[in-house]
């Protein structure tokens, strides 16, 4: 079922659609796990609505309009890192092997404040980097 919410910028309602991350075994295609993401009920990616009117005067970049999810990257320990247009970077892992990713033990998020660009996170020894529509984030393992 879709729920409708009032919003601004002249749009009377915004459909809220389900969004999930699914993992499959690469060689066989067998389903491994599912993560149901929180609802996102905005017309534009995080950051695009907030700066829309200011950026309309910049012909170089009026809006970003990325995909809802960036490309996922899975690390050697099985954690999948993927950013979403809700302004969060997600780290998800089916730690207990039940096929359902949920709870603080299996899901961590980092607030970026803007929609993510299409490429996924990049890794090098002790570093991870990801880009949003307006920032580059680099994380160092301590």
OpenMM code with the backbone's topology and positions (N, CA, C; nanometers):
from openmm import Vec3, app, unit

residues = "UNK UNK UNK UNK UNK UNK UNK UNK UNK UNK UNK UNK UNK UNK UNK UNK UNK UNK UNK UNK UNK UNK UNK UNK UNK UNK UNK UNK UNK UNK UNK UNK UNK UNK UNK UNK UNK UNK UNK UNK UNK UNK UNK UNK UNK UNK UNK UNK UNK UNK UNK UNK UNK UNK UNK UNK UNK UNK UNK UNK UNK UNK UNK UNK UNK UNK UNK UNK UNK UNK UNK UNK UNK UNK UNK UNK UNK UNK UNK UNK UNK UNK UNK UNK UNK UNK UNK UNK UNK UNK UNK UNK UNK UNK UNK UNK UNK UNK UNK UNK UNK UNK UNK UNK UNK UNK UNK UNK UNK UNK UNK UNK UNK UNK UNK UNK UNK UNK UNK UNK UNK UNK UNK UNK UNK UNK UNK UNK UNK UNK UNK UNK UNK UNK UNK UNK UNK UNK UNK UNK UNK UNK".split()
positions = [
    Vec3(0.0839, -0.1186, 0.0000),
    Vec3(0.0000, 0.0000, 0.0000),
    Vec3(0.0875, 0.1237, 0.0000),
    Vec3(0.0481, 0.2224, -0.0770),
    Vec3(0.1179, 0.3504, -0.0796),
    Vec3(0.0432, 0.4498, 0.0064),
    Vec3(0.1170, 0.5241, 0.0871),
    Vec3(0.0603, 0.6293, 0.1698),
    Vec3(0.0973, 0.7623, 0.1076),
    Vec3(0.0092, 0.8592, 0.1187),
    Vec3(0.0335, 0.9901, 0.0595),
    Vec3(0.0486, 1.0943, 0.1687),
    Vec3(0.1488, 1.1812, 0.1529),
    Vec3(0.1765, 1.2841, 0.2513),
    Vec3(0.1814, 1.4202, 0.1833),
    Vec3(0.1331, 1.5251, 0.2497),
    Vec3(0.1475, 1.6591, 0.1924),
    Vec3(0.2942, 1.7006, 0.1943),
    Vec3(0.3327, 1.7805, 0.0987),
    Vec3(0.4694, 1.8307, 0.0931),
    Vec3(0.4673, 1.9728, 0.0410),
    Vec3(0.5811, 2.0290, 0.0132),
    Vec3(0.5887, 2.1670, -0.0321),
    Vec3(0.6293, 2.1735, -0.1784),
    Vec3(0.6583, 2.2889, -0.2296),
    Vec3(0.6975, 2.3148, -0.3681),
    Vec3(0.5848, 2.2848, -0.4663),
    Vec3(0.4602, 2.2957, -0.4234),
    Vec3(0.3487, 2.2819, -0.5144),
    Vec3(0.3007, 2.1411, -0.5400),
    Vec3(0.3615, 2.0423, -0.4799),
    Vec3(0.3169, 1.9056, -0.4991),
    Vec3(0.2233, 1.8679, -0.3854),
    Vec3(0.1011, 1.8251, -0.4160),
    Vec3(0.0048, 1.7970, -0.3091),
    Vec3(0.0318, 1.6684, -0.2326),
    Vec3(0.1012, 1.5719, -0.2921),
    Vec3(0.1227, 1.4448, -0.2233),
    Vec3(0.2460, 1.3747, -0.2794),
    Vec3(0.3047, 1.2930, -0.1973),
    Vec3(0.4248, 1.2192, -0.2353),
    Vec3(0.4018, 1.0718, -0.2044),
    Vec3(0.4103, 0.9823, -0.3039),
    Vec3(0.3931, 0.8403, -0.2732),
    Vec3(0.5150, 0.7871, -0.1984),
    Vec3(0.4904, 0.7059, -0.0994),
    Vec3(0.5980, 0.6400, -0.0259),
    Vec3(0.6059, 0.4972, -0.0785),
    Vec3(0.7181, 0.4628, -0.1360),
    Vec3(0.7326, 0.3298, -0.1945),
    Vec3(0.8322, 0.2477, -0.1134),
    Vec3(0.8126, 0.1171, -0.1086),
    Vec3(0.9054, 0.0319, -0.0342),
    Vec3(1.0433, 0.0316, -0.0999),
    Vec3(1.1453, 0.0105, -0.0193),
    Vec3(1.2820, 0.0071, -0.0696),
    Vec3(1.3605, -0.0957, 0.0117),
    Vec3(1.4349, -0.1804, -0.0576),
    Vec3(1.5059, -0.2892, 0.0090),
    Vec3(1.6454, -0.3069, -0.0501),
    Vec3(1.7297, -0.3706, 0.0266),
    Vec3(1.8576, -0.4208, -0.0229),
    Vec3(1.8482, -0.5727, -0.0164),
    Vec3(1.8796, -0.6385, -0.1265),
    Vec3(1.8786, -0.7848, -0.1318),
    Vec3(2.0192, -0.8335, -0.1636),
    Vec3(2.0603, -0.9419, -0.1017),
    Vec3(2.1912, -1.0011, -0.1291),
    Vec3(2.1726, -1.1426, -0.1828),
    Vec3(2.2547, -1.1759, -0.2824),
    Vec3(2.2502, -1.3075, -0.3449),
    Vec3(2.3910, -1.3653, -0.3513),
    Vec3(2.4001, -1.4970, -0.3467),
    Vec3(2.5282, -1.5653, -0.3609),
    Vec3(2.5726, -1.5470, -0.5057),
    Vec3(2.6929, -1.4931, -0.5300),
    Vec3(2.7326, -1.4589, -0.6668),
    Vec3(2.7369, -1.5753, -0.7654),
    Vec3(2.7801, -1.6913, -0.7229),
    Vec3(2.7954, -1.8028, -0.8173),
    Vec3(2.6646, -1.8735, -0.8475),
    Vec3(2.5755, -1.8849, -0.7493),
    Vec3(2.4522, -1.9620, -0.7686),
    Vec3(2.3281, -1.8750, -0.7839),
    Vec3(2.3357, -1.7496, -0.7393),
    Vec3(2.2175, -1.6632, -0.7416),
    Vec3(2.1219, -1.6896, -0.6266),
    Vec3(2.1616, -1.7761, -0.5332),
    Vec3(2.0758, -1.8083, -0.4188),
    Vec3(2.0589, -1.6861, -0.3291),
    Vec3(1.9349, -1.6635, -0.2862),
    Vec3(1.9042, -1.5528, -0.1956),
    Vec3(1.9781, -1.5713, -0.0635),
    Vec3(2.0403, -1.4630, -0.0131),
    Vec3(2.1119, -1.4683, 0.1144),
    Vec3(2.0395, -1.3913, 0.2241),
    Vec3(2.0078, -1.2640, 0.1984),
    Vec3(1.9421, -1.1832, 0.3011),
    Vec3(1.8705, -1.0630, 0.2410),
    Vec3(1.7859, -1.0021, 0.3252),
    Vec3(1.7053, -0.8863, 0.2851),
    Vec3(1.7108, -0.7816, 0.3967),
    Vec3(1.7219, -0.6540, 0.3554),
    Vec3(1.7112, -0.5416, 0.4494),
    Vec3(1.6018, -0.4492, 0.3975),
    Vec3(1.5006, -0.4239, 0.4796),
    Vec3(1.3926, -0.3321, 0.4432),
    Vec3(1.4297, -0.1947, 0.4977),
    Vec3(1.4495, -0.1004, 0.4081),
    Vec3(1.4918, 0.0348, 0.4462),
    Vec3(1.3745, 0.1160, 0.4998),
    Vec3(1.4044, 0.2177, 0.5808),
    Vec3(1.2974, 0.3047, 0.6300),
    Vec3(1.2306, 0.3786, 0.5138),
    Vec3(1.1034, 0.4147, 0.5279),
    Vec3(1.0347, 0.4884, 0.4213),
    Vec3(1.1025, 0.6225, 0.3932),
    Vec3(1.0969, 0.6642, 0.2682),
    Vec3(1.1488, 0.7952, 0.2273),
    Vec3(1.0359, 0.8656, 0.1539),
    Vec3(0.9895, 0.9770, 0.2083),
    Vec3(0.8677, 1.0397, 0.1561),
    Vec3(0.8910, 1.1799, 0.1007),
    Vec3(1.0035, 1.1997, 0.0356),
    Vec3(1.0337, 1.3307, -0.0215),
    Vec3(1.0360, 1.3218, -0.1729),
    Vec3(1.0124, 1.4369, -0.2377),
    Vec3(1.0110, 1.4410, -0.3836),
    Vec3(1.1508, 1.4320, -0.4436),
    Vec3(1.2502, 1.4843, -0.3751),
    Vec3(1.3858, 1.4894, -0.4284),
    Vec3(1.4824, 1.4253, -0.3290),
    Vec3(1.6038, 1.3959, -0.3754),
    Vec3(1.7042, 1.3428, -0.2838),
    Vec3(1.7354, 1.4433, -0.1731),
    Vec3(1.7837, 1.3929, -0.0617),
    Vec3(1.8232, 1.4790, 0.0487),
    Vec3(1.9239, 1.5817, -0.0023),
    Vec3(1.9030, 1.7059, 0.0334),
    Vec3(1.9914, 1.8138, -0.0082),
    Vec3(1.9419, 1.8878, -0.1309),
    Vec3(1.8727, 1.8183, -0.2239),
    Vec3(1.8240, 1.8868, -0.3437),
    Vec3(1.7098, 1.9825, -0.3113),
    Vec3(1.6144, 1.9404, -0.2290),
    Vec3(1.5047, 2.0306, -0.1921),
    Vec3(1.5566, 2.1500, -0.1134),
    Vec3(1.6467, 2.1232, -0.0172),
    Vec3(1.6940, 2.2291, 0.0709),
    Vec3(1.7641, 2.3409, -0.0059),
    Vec3(1.8402, 2.3069, -0.1076),
    Vec3(1.9145, 2.4089, -0.1812),
    Vec3(1.8574, 2.4421, -0.3172),
    Vec3(1.7373, 2.3944, -0.3465),
    Vec3(1.6796, 2.4095, -0.4804),
    Vec3(1.6733, 2.5547, -0.5272),
    Vec3(1.6175, 2.6403, -0.4477),
    Vec3(1.5975, 2.7780, -0.4918),
    Vec3(1.7299, 2.8519, -0.5098),
    Vec3(1.8285, 2.8237, -0.4255),
    Vec3(1.9585, 2.8889, -0.4393),
    Vec3(2.0313, 2.8407, -0.5638),
    Vec3(2.0211, 2.7116, -0.5930),
    Vec3(2.0935, 2.6560, -0.7068),
    Vec3(2.0274, 2.6852, -0.8401),
    Vec3(1.9045, 2.7322, -0.8422),
    Vec3(1.8417, 2.7643, -0.9706),
    Vec3(1.9156, 2.8769, -1.0416),
    Vec3(1.9962, 2.9528, -0.9679),
    Vec3(2.0733, 3.0613, -1.0282),
    Vec3(2.2116, 3.0164, -1.0730),
    Vec3(2.2446, 2.8900, -1.0542),
    Vec3(2.3739, 2.8357, -1.0948),
    Vec3(2.3524, 2.7444, -1.2150),
    Vec3(2.3825, 2.7924, -1.3355),
    Vec3(2.3561, 2.7101, -1.4543),
    Vec3(2.4428, 2.5842, -1.4607),
    Vec3(2.5498, 2.5791, -1.3828),
    Vec3(2.6378, 2.4627, -1.3832),
    Vec3(2.5770, 2.3435, -1.3103),
    Vec3(2.4994, 2.3712, -1.2053),
    Vec3(2.4452, 2.2606, -1.1255),
    Vec3(2.3185, 2.3056, -1.0545),
    Vec3(2.2069, 2.2898, -1.1204),
    Vec3(2.0821, 2.3309, -1.0557),
    Vec3(2.0315, 2.2240, -0.9586),
    Vec3(2.0462, 2.0963, -0.9955),
    Vec3(2.0068, 1.9855, -0.9081),
    Vec3(2.1008, 1.8678, -0.9335),
    Vec3(2.0987, 1.7715, -0.8432),
    Vec3(2.1859, 1.6543, -0.8566),
    Vec3(2.1104, 1.5360, -0.9181),
    Vec3(1.9942, 1.5033, -0.8632),
    Vec3(1.9095, 1.3924, -0.9101),
    Vec3(1.9821, 1.2584, -0.9262),
    Vec3(2.0431, 1.2076, -0.8200),
    Vec3(2.1055, 1.0758, -0.8294),
    Vec3(1.9996, 0.9657, -0.8249),
    Vec3(2.0427, 0.8438, -0.8468),
    Vec3(1.9538, 0.7292, -0.8288),
    Vec3(1.9184, 0.7170, -0.6805),
    Vec3(1.8113, 0.6440, -0.6487),
    Vec3(1.7726, 0.6293, -0.5079),
    Vec3(1.8841, 0.5629, -0.4271),
    Vec3(1.9495, 0.4623, -0.4829),
    Vec3(2.0608, 0.3940, -0.4164),
    Vec3(2.1856, 0.4064, -0.5029),
    Vec3(2.3009, 0.4238, -0.4387),
    Vec3(2.4284, 0.4157, -0.5097),
    Vec3(2.4598, 0.2677, -0.5327),
    Vec3(2.5664, 0.2394, -0.6018),
    Vec3(2.6075, 0.1002, -0.6220),
    Vec3(2.6607, 0.0431, -0.4909),
    Vec3(2.6193, -0.0769, -0.4539),
    Vec3(2.6680, -0.1367, -0.3287),
    Vec3(2.8093, -0.1924, -0.3448),
    Vec3(2.8816, -0.1942, -0.2349),
    Vec3(3.0143, -0.2556, -0.2290),
    Vec3(3.0165, -0.3467, -0.1074),
    Vec3(3.0581, -0.4718, -0.1260),
    Vec3(3.0650, -0.5658, -0.0142),
    Vec3(3.2109, -0.5879, 0.0227),
    Vec3(3.2415, -0.5703, 0.1504),
    Vec3(3.3789, -0.5855, 0.1985),
    Vec3(3.4098, -0.7324, 0.2257),
    Vec3(3.5342, -0.7604, 0.2573),
    Vec3(3.5782, -0.8970, 0.2827),
    Vec3(3.5099, -0.9633, 0.4004),
    Vec3(3.4598, -0.8845, 0.4968),
    Vec3(3.3916, -0.9442, 0.6127),
    Vec3(3.2423, -0.9643, 0.5892),
    Vec3(3.1944, -0.9365, 0.4663),
    Vec3(3.0538, -0.9580, 0.4338),
    Vec3(2.9637, -0.8390, 0.4582),
    Vec3(3.0181, -0.7272, 0.5036),
    Vec3(2.9376, -0.6065, 0.5233),
    Vec3(2.9172, -0.5379, 0.3896),
    Vec3(2.7926, -0.5024, 0.3591),
    Vec3(2.7619, -0.4293, 0.2371),
    Vec3(2.7459, -0.2825, 0.2715),
    Vec3(2.8174, -0.1980, 0.1985),
    Vec3(2.8116, -0.0534, 0.2164),
    Vec3(2.7399, 0.0053, 0.0960),
    Vec3(2.6365, 0.0838, 0.1229),
    Vec3(2.5626, 0.1464, 0.0137),
    Vec3(2.4971, 0.2744, 0.0656),
    Vec3(2.5050, 0.3788, -0.0150),
    Vec3(2.4452, 0.5069, 0.0224),
    Vec3(2.3108, 0.5214, -0.0477),
    Vec3(2.2236, 0.5990, 0.0145),
    Vec3(2.0876, 0.6173, -0.0357),
    Vec3(2.0564, 0.7665, -0.0456),
    Vec3(1.9601, 0.8000, -0.1270),
    Vec3(1.9219, 0.9399, -0.1448),
    Vec3(1.8544, 1.0005, -0.0229),
    Vec3(1.8385, 0.9235, 0.0834),
    Vec3(1.7849, 0.9794, 0.2079),
    Vec3(1.8941, 1.0470, 0.2905),
    Vec3(2.0166, 1.0547, 0.2362),
    Vec3(2.1259, 1.1225, 0.3048),
    Vec3(2.2028, 1.0352, 0.4018),
    Vec3(2.1917, 0.9034, 0.3873),
    Vec3(2.2616, 0.8127, 0.4790),
    Vec3(2.3475, 0.7117, 0.4022),
    Vec3(2.4598, 0.6777, 0.4622),
    Vec3(2.5411, 0.5659, 0.4170),
    Vec3(2.5058, 0.4487, 0.5074),
    Vec3(2.4692, 0.3365, 0.4485),
    Vec3(2.4284, 0.2178, 0.5241),
    Vec3(2.5411, 0.1146, 0.5218),
    Vec3(2.5638, 0.0511, 0.6357),
    Vec3(2.6525, -0.0652, 0.6461),
    Vec3(2.5646, -0.1773, 0.6999),
    Vec3(2.5380, -0.2781, 0.6167),
    Vec3(2.4444, -0.3840, 0.6554),
    Vec3(2.5128, -0.5200, 0.6437),
    Vec3(2.4785, -0.6080, 0.7368),
    Vec3(2.5397, -0.7411, 0.7398),
    Vec3(2.4477, -0.8365, 0.8143),
    Vec3(2.4248, -0.9526, 0.7568),
    Vec3(2.3412, -1.0536, 0.8226),
    Vec3(2.4273, -1.1305, 0.9224),
    Vec3(2.4508, -1.0707, 1.0374),
    Vec3(2.5431, -1.1263, 1.1373),
    Vec3(2.4977, -1.2608, 1.1929),
    Vec3(2.3660, -1.2795, 1.2084),
    Vec3(2.3172, -1.4052, 1.2673),
    Vec3(2.2750, -1.5081, 1.1621),
    Vec3(2.2824, -1.4734, 1.0339),
    Vec3(2.2545, -1.5688, 0.9272),
    Vec3(2.1096, -1.6089, 0.9104),
    Vec3(2.0152, -1.5272, 0.9611),
    Vec3(1.8734, -1.5638, 0.9505),
    Vec3(1.8065, -1.5142, 0.8224),
    Vec3(1.8805, -1.4460, 0.7352),
    Vec3(1.8236, -1.3982, 0.6096),
    Vec3(1.7536, -1.2644, 0.6202),
    Vec3(1.7444, -1.2090, 0.7397),
    Vec3(1.6798, -1.0792, 0.7616),
    Vec3(1.7796, -0.9885, 0.8326),
    Vec3(1.8103, -0.8755, 0.7709),
    Vec3(1.9015, -0.7794, 0.8321),
    Vec3(1.8182, -0.6755, 0.9045),
    Vec3(1.8355, -0.6665, 1.0364),
    Vec3(1.7591, -0.5713, 1.1181),
    Vec3(1.8304, -0.5521, 1.2511),
    Vec3(1.8085, -0.4384, 1.3115),
    Vec3(1.8640, -0.4122, 1.4439),
    Vec3(2.0022, -0.3504, 1.4390),
    Vec3(2.0424, -0.2950, 1.5516),
    Vec3(2.1700, -0.2241, 1.5604),
    Vec3(2.2911, -0.3147, 1.5409),
    Vec3(2.2771, -0.4437, 1.5676),
    Vec3(2.3892, -0.5359, 1.5480),
    Vec3(2.4173, -0.5598, 1.4000),
    Vec3(2.3172, -0.5358, 1.3144),
    Vec3(2.3313, -0.5683, 1.1724),
    Vec3(2.3221, -0.4475, 1.0797),
    Vec3(2.2795, -0.3330, 1.1296),
    Vec3(2.2643, -0.2137, 1.0464),
    Vec3(2.3274, -0.0941, 1.1169),
    Vec3(2.4166, -0.0267, 1.0479),
    Vec3(2.4730, 0.0990, 1.0979),
    Vec3(2.4553, 0.2035, 0.9884),
    Vec3(2.4326, 0.3279, 1.0273),
    Vec3(2.4185, 0.4349, 0.9289),
    Vec3(2.5076, 0.5525, 0.9665),
    Vec3(2.5441, 0.6299, 0.8637),
    Vec3(2.6216, 0.7518, 0.8815),
    Vec3(2.5494, 0.8610, 0.8039),
    Vec3(2.5217, 0.9729, 0.8699),
    Vec3(2.4488, 1.0838, 0.8080),
    Vec3(2.5430, 1.1638, 0.7180),
    Vec3(2.5109, 1.1704, 0.5882),
    Vec3(2.5890, 1.2498, 0.4935),
    Vec3(2.5197, 1.3808, 0.4595),
    Vec3(2.3876, 1.3845, 0.4731),
    Vec3(2.3121, 1.5063, 0.4480),
    Vec3(2.2788, 1.5340, 0.3033),
    Vec3(2.3173, 1.4440, 0.2121),
    Vec3(2.2879, 1.4661, 0.0702),
    Vec3(2.2730, 1.3316, 0.0009),
    Vec3(2.2079, 1.3341, -0.1143),
    Vec3(2.1941, 1.2138, -0.1941),
    Vec3(2.3301, 1.1645, -0.2408),
    Vec3(2.3424, 1.0347, -0.2593),
    Vec3(2.4703, 0.9751, -0.2986),
    Vec3(2.4831, 0.9684, -0.4498),
    Vec3(2.6053, 0.9795, -0.4973),
    Vec3(2.6307, 0.9634, -0.6400),
    Vec3(2.6255, 0.8152, -0.6761),
    Vec3(2.6160, 0.7848, -0.8049),
    Vec3(2.5935, 0.6475, -0.8502),
    Vec3(2.7047, 0.5498, -0.8125),
    Vec3(2.8340, 0.5868, -0.8252),
    Vec3(2.9365, 0.4892, -0.7872),
    Vec3(2.9270, 0.4534, -0.6396),
    Vec3(2.9684, 0.3355, -0.6069),
    Vec3(2.9639, 0.2924, -0.4680),
    Vec3(3.0842, 0.3396, -0.3893),
    Vec3(3.0979, 0.2849, -0.2704),
    Vec3(3.2124, 0.3172, -0.1863),
    Vec3(3.3387, 0.2571, -0.2474),
    Vec3(3.4505, 0.3233, -0.2236),
    Vec3(3.5801, 0.2756, -0.2726),
    Vec3(3.6671, 0.2398, -0.1530),
    Vec3(3.7423, 0.1319, -0.1659),
    Vec3(3.8268, 0.0848, -0.0565),
    Vec3(3.9735, 0.0811, -0.0975),
    Vec3(4.0595, 0.1056, -0.0014),
    Vec3(4.2028, 0.0795, -0.0110),
    Vec3(4.2444, 0.0347, 0.1291),
    Vec3(4.3665, -0.0107, 0.1485),
    Vec3(4.4035, -0.0546, 0.2834),
    Vec3(4.3757, 0.0539, 0.3885),
    Vec3(4.2907, 0.0204, 0.4834),
    Vec3(4.2539, 0.1063, 0.5968),
    Vec3(4.1743, 0.2314, 0.5607),
    Vec3(4.1279, 0.2451, 0.4361),
    Vec3(4.0484, 0.3615, 0.3966),
    Vec3(3.9225, 0.3190, 0.3230),
    Vec3(3.8164, 0.3973, 0.3391),
    Vec3(3.6946, 0.3832, 0.2602),
    Vec3(3.6509, 0.5243, 0.2229),
    Vec3(3.6078, 0.5438, 0.0990),
    Vec3(3.5636, 0.6755, 0.0539),
    Vec3(3.4310, 0.6624, -0.0184),
    Vec3(3.3490, 0.7676, -0.0081),
    Vec3(3.2232, 0.7729, -0.0833),
    Vec3(3.1878, 0.9186, -0.1092),
    Vec3(3.1179, 0.9423, -0.2198),
    Vec3(3.0829, 1.0785, -0.2595),
    Vec3(2.9322, 1.0977, -0.2601),
    Vec3(2.8903, 1.2167, -0.2190),
    Vec3(2.7504, 1.2568, -0.2298),
    Vec3(2.7423, 1.3668, -0.3347),
    Vec3(2.6246, 1.4225, -0.3511),
    Vec3(2.6066, 1.5306, -0.4477),
    Vec3(2.6900, 1.6536, -0.4137),
    Vec3(2.7291, 1.6680, -0.2876),
    Vec3(2.8041, 1.7889, -0.2520),
    Vec3(2.9269, 1.7666, -0.1649),
    Vec3(2.9632, 1.6425, -0.1346),
    Vec3(3.0774, 1.6192, -0.0455),
    Vec3(3.1480, 1.4883, -0.0787),
    Vec3(3.2717, 1.4789, -0.0336),
    Vec3(3.3485, 1.3552, -0.0389),
    Vec3(3.3800, 1.3164, 0.1046),
    Vec3(3.3473, 1.1936, 0.1423),
    Vec3(3.3740, 1.1436, 0.2769),
    Vec3(3.4806, 1.0356, 0.2681),
    Vec3(3.5817, 1.0456, 0.3540),
    Vec3(3.6881, 0.9460, 0.3604),
    Vec3(3.6973, 0.8980, 0.5047),
    Vec3(3.6918, 0.7674, 0.5228),
    Vec3(3.6962, 0.7059, 0.6554),
    Vec3(3.8265, 0.6281, 0.6686),
    Vec3(3.8919, 0.6427, 0.7830),
    Vec3(4.0177, 0.5722, 0.8091),
    Vec3(3.9964, 0.4740, 0.9242),
    Vec3(4.0409, 0.3501, 0.9044),
    Vec3(4.0348, 0.2494, 1.0107),
    Vec3(4.1419, 0.2820, 1.1139),
    Vec3(4.1037, 0.2835, 1.2398),
    Vec3(4.1983, 0.3149, 1.3482),
    Vec3(4.2706, 0.1913, 1.3934),
] * unit.nanometer
topology = app.Topology()
chain = topology.addChain("A")
for resn in residues:
    res = topology.addResidue(resn, chain)
    for name in ("N", "CA", "C"):
        topology.addAtom(name, app.Element.getBySymbol(name[0]), res)
